Amino acid sequence: MSYKLLVLAPSAGGKSTLMRYMRKHTDLEIAETDELVMEANNGAWPDNDLKNNVLVPKTTLEVISRQNVIYFASFVPDELIIKARASGFKVLVLSLPHDELLRRNKQRMKDEGYQDAEPWFEIQLSTYERLSDQGLVDEVIDAKKDVKSLSEQIVSLVN
């Protein structure tokens, strides 16, 4: 069985929680942009220019070459989404309303010390809408569900 999924979700959209759950409860290969970027930059978080213009493209190209992977990201350049789809990836978007993202953002800043992601929400959400309008999104998933249900829905797309 071969599977290739690109799961896009905004900051505070549940990617990390879902990824941890799936790593614990499935045998599927899981990759995530921030982890790969950190690894490619010797464990240090890069500035936005290096991250977006060098490391995200480099690590995404590597992931696209894999035969089996579920790749979680908040940002992938359009040309790489097109390349991923051409190599067999399905593109999914985890959808959450803006007010839920704000709530989650405040909670994770308080509980986990994250930086404020609110400035990125509008551009991330509008990007996903644009990608969908362009026919580059195969499925939009309501991410207000519990993590087990989300995982089961994604696993069902693999099978």
Disulfide bonds with the S-S distance in Angstrom:
none
